[in-house]
Amino acid sequence: MRKLILVFGLLCIGLTLCAQSISGVVLDSQEKPLPYANVVVLSAKDSAFVVGTITDEKGKFRVDKAAVGDILKVSFIGYEPYVTTLNTLDALTIVLKEDAHLMSEVVVKGNVPQHKLTIEGVQTNVENTLLSKLVTFKK
């Protein structure tokens, strides 16, 4: 019975040593928190996805199942990705640099609604759609 308890105890200790967590904060170059940045932990031997999360409103994150030697990748739209190997599981402060070449211009396009409510009912505009190319037969 003692051997069984000893084996069970060593197994629990081994599992807690393998499954560690890492936490930190993601900031921009002006040291303002970046909310909703992607934080991903990748396996060092084959770069396979281990676990991932996003930062909260204050730029803070916490990732479970991270181990020393894994790869940490932090990314956010408009910023250069940050990639490092985890040497320690202490709290991290990550500063992302702006990537001016990533987005030089944003174009927003809008379309006219195809359905319009009138007194008689609903009118549908089929111009420039597949329906406009169909043939209709009249009796």
Salt bridges, closest charged atoms under 4 A:
ASP64 OD1 - ARG62 NE 3.57
